[in-house]
Amino acid sequence: MHEYLASPSQANDVIYSVKAASDAFPEISKQFVVVGHSQGGGAAVPVISQGPLGCERTDKSRDKSDDRLRPGCVPLGGKGRCAISHLKATSKKEVRIEGAWAVAQREAAHPSPGYLGAIAISPYTSFLREEGKFAPLMGVAMCRGIASSMSGFDPKDILTPEGEKRVAIMFQSHAGVAAAMALFAQGDLIRADWKENPHIHQFGLLTDNGGKDLRGPLLVIHGECDPMNSPSAVREAAGKTADLFPSAQLELVWLPRVTHAPAMGASQRLWMDWIADRFGGVEVKSGYKESQLASARPATAYHKEQNWYLEAASKFYHTP
């Protein structure tokens, strides 16, 4: 399983899963669009940015015949390691591989047959750019993953004693996202200078999105009130990409008064039409485009967060 926020692994997982599905079901379309939300939105972008890239295997005992397994997880089950554990920056070149945003970046160096484009909704771009209350939570959640892929790093280097205790509880209890959020939402869990740790900084450089070349059109959709992946970080990542690669097919759409998770539903008509256009062969002009999605009613008429959720009716008391 890939490490938290390890966009390189996520991007490779996406491409490997497409190949696996195509091999298992030859009758399905060979064309595909990558769509991701939040961490998955970040993954949709790095499927690969290389430019220029020097990839040196750190496990030289493996031959080229097993390249389909690396880096990242084996799709549809099996064991795999994070891309970061198999790649290192050479002295003269940088390794830059990142998840929907990461897929688009990956495609710039390693084109995949049938790839039509990517959509990143509420995407993660870089924890190094994040300054809000969720940034320390990211650090706590990803410290174990960094330790598994970077020798010399110990979670104790950035966690407080209370943080170590709660991370241990999360793994011992196999906590899901909701339980982990509850564990990490309060308390002094991480040191104030955690971003200055050299391993943390290197992990950020290897996994961030933005400022890298893209292949095919990339649609980025983000809520203006997103408290988790800040709008400023997304704007910076998109702007850096546009400045360095002015011919990239990049579009950024803002959703007024929309937060993190609701961005999926609030923009559904937009990304559904966008997907239909890609399969329909509609061309996308080169260059950067930024806009705001208009709503049918005034923005103030909508709730920032949804106050309901769907669940399977598995108990007798769930139905009349």
C-alpha positions, 0 to 999 in steps of 0.5 A: 500500500502506498504511503500517505500523500506519496503521489508518485506511487498513486500515479503509478497505481493508476496506470498499472490498474488501467493496464490490469483492467484492460488485460483482464477485460479486453472488451473495455475501451482502451481510452481513459480519463483519470479523475481524482479527489483530494489526495486522489486529485493530487494523484491524477496529476503526477501520472508523470512529470519528468523534466529532465529526470534521472531515475536510478534504481536503488534495488539493482538486483531486480532486472527490467523484466519486473518493471511492471511492478515498480514503483508503487503497488501492484494493482488489484492486490499483491505487494509493492513498495512506494516509488520513492523507495525505488528512486533516488535523485542523481547528482545532476538530475532531479526525480520528480514524479507525482497522483490525477495531477500526478498522472498528468505529470507522469504522462509527460515523460511516459505516455500511456496508450489511450490516455485522454486527460485528467481531472483533479478535484480539491487536489492535494498539491504540497504540504510544504505550501500548506499553512492551515490547521490541517498541515500538522495533521498531514505531518502526523499521518504521513510520518510512518510512511516516510520512515518506511521509504527513507532510511535515517528518518524516525517519526520521533524526530518530528512527533511529540510523545503524545503524537507518538502515542496516538499514531501507535493507537491508529495502527494498533486499532487499524483506524479508518479515516474518520477515526484517524481524524478524531485522533489527530484533530486535537492536541500538541502532536507534532513539533513546530519546526517539523517542516525543517526536518531534511527528510520531510523537506525531501519527501515534499520535493519528491511528491509535490504537484505543480511546476512540472510539465503535463501531457494532455488536458488537465482540469483542476476544480477547487472550492474557494472555501476549502479548509484542507487543501488551501486555495492559495496552494492550488493557485500557486501550483497552477500558476507555477505550471503555467509560467514554466510550461505556457503551452500546457493544457491547464484549466483551473475552475473555482467553486464559490462558497464550496469546501473540500468534499462537496466540490465533487457534487457541486461541479458534477455537471462540469466534469461529466461534460468534460469527460464526454468531450474527451471521449468525443474528441473535442480539442482543448486549446493550449495554455492556461485558463482560470474561471469561476463556476456559476451556480443556479442560485446565489452562492449564499443559498447553498450549505458549505458542507453537506449535512447527510451521507449515504449508507447501506441499509444493512440493519433491520432498523434501517428500513421501515 
